[in-house]
Structure formats: structure tokens, C-alpha cells
Amino acid sequence: NEKASKILSSGKILGRVVDRMEFGPRSLGNRSILADPRNLNTKTKINAKIKNRDFWMPFAPSVLDNCAKNYLKNSSKAISRHMALTFQTTDKGYNKMIAGCHDADKTARAQIVTKKMNKGYHELISAFKKITDCGALLNTSFNLHGFPVVKNLKEAYEVLNKSDLDGLISKNFIFLKKKQRLIN
């Protein structure tokens, strides 16, 4: 998690294929494309080089439960485990998660991640927070636009090769694309 967090904090975009696949309309960390949410250009890079989707389609942040109160306005104290609720963001939250917030109204369709819900994903975001002081990651489904979410490491590797994704996080390994140098 520490190595993956360092890579993510450097601006790289990684696919994560770990543990069991989630069921439902949202990617919840185990089959996700993850990135640093603090940089607005992250959305452009993911849309142009990986997802090939329209610029206006929003992304979502995965937020540590212990950071949610500082990032999200949540008067009902709802735990949004499945990115089904939209929250107004605090000024701090918007600045920490700008790439995961809607441009027009600064809202976020956040997943609040608890240790009980997904220990490994919580630990990854916690490691990212130690490095960046940001308790969130940008999260979108691990697939190419128009294709289903990857089921396994083989399919994840195929997406890696067919896109400009920078690397993969698996249970025991991190795979990074080697940058090729052009020789004149």
C-alpha cells in the first residue's frame, strides 16, 4: 500500500484488481481505476487516455470514514458505501478531491470507506493520506468505455495493454508500464 500510494501521489493512474469482485453499479475499490483526486487534470487524463468517454461524465472519490466529516457536508450522518448518495463538499473537501467533484456545484458522489467494509482498500487510502494528507482517492470502474468491468488479473492486464493506464495493483504485486524511449 505504501508503494502504491507513492506511485499514485506522483500522478500515475493505476488499476486495482484485488480480492473479490464487487456486485452492483459502482466500482468500490477492488475493481477500480484509482488516481490522485487533488489534481483536476487527472479527469482529463483518464477520459482521454483510458476511458475514452465524454468529458462531462463525473468521477467519484472514495473517502476514509475518519475524513468524511472534514470533506463532506453530511447532516444526516449517512454512510455511503456504494456511491449512491451525493454530498455537498466542504471547502477543504473540494480542494482535496477536486477531480472527484462535479464542476458545476462542487458535489461529490462519494464512497465512504470503513475498515470493516473493505480493510485492504481502507489501508491503501490511509497510506495515501500519510504521504499526501489527503484521505481520498479518485475511483472509477476498471474497464474501457463500453466494456464490462474486469473480472480478473488477466482482463486487467489486457486493459493495461490497450490503454494508457500506468500500472496495476494486484494482491501481491504492482505492475508498472515501462516507458519506451524513442531512438532517432
Rosetta blueprint (number, residue, H / E / L):
1 N L
2 E H
3 K H
4 A H
5 S H
6 K H
7 I H
8 L H
9 S H
10 S L
11 G L
12 K L
13 I L
14 L E
15 G E
16 R E
17 V E
18 V L
19 D L
20 R L
21 M L
22 E L
23 F L
24 G L
25 P L
26 R L
27 S L
28 L L
29 G L
30 N L
31 R E
32 S E
33 I E
34 L E
35 A E
36 D L
37 P L
38 R L
39 N L
40 L L
41 N H
42 T H
43 K H
44 T H
45 K H
46 I H
47 N H
48 A H
49 K H
50 I H
51 K H
52 N L
53 R L
54 D L
55 F L
56 W L
57 M L
58 P L
59 F L
60 A E
61 P E
62 S E
63 V E
64 L E
65 D L
66 N L
67 C L
68 A H
69 K H
70 N H
71 Y H
72 L E
73 K E
74 N L
75 S L
76 S L
77 K L
78 A L
79 I L
80 S L
81 R L
82 H L
83 M L
84 A L
85 L L
86 T L
87 F E
88 Q E
89 T E
90 T L
91 D H
92 K H
93 G H
94 Y H
95 N H
96 K H
97 M L
98 I H
99 A H
100 G H
101 C L
102 H L
103 D L
104 A L
105 D L
106 K L
107 T E
108 A E
109 R L
110 A L
111 Q E
112 I E
113 V E
114 T L
115 K L
116 K L
117 M L
118 N L
119 K H
120 G H
121 Y H
122 H H
123 E H
124 L H
125 I H
126 S H
127 A H
128 F H
129 K H
130 K H
131 I H
132 T H
133 D L
134 C L
135 G L
136 A E
137 L E
138 L E
139 N E
140 T E
141 S E
142 F L
143 N L
144 L L
145 H L
146 G L
147 F L
148 P L
149 V L
150 V L
151 K L
152 N L
153 L H
154 K H
155 E H
156 A H
157 Y H
158 E H
159 V H
160 L H
161 N H
162 K H
163 S L
164 D L
165 L L
166 D L
167 G E
168 L E
169 I E
170 S L
171 K L
172 N L
173 F L
174 I E
175 F E
176 L E
177 K L
178 K L
179 K L
180 Q L
181 R L
182 L L
183 I L
184 N L
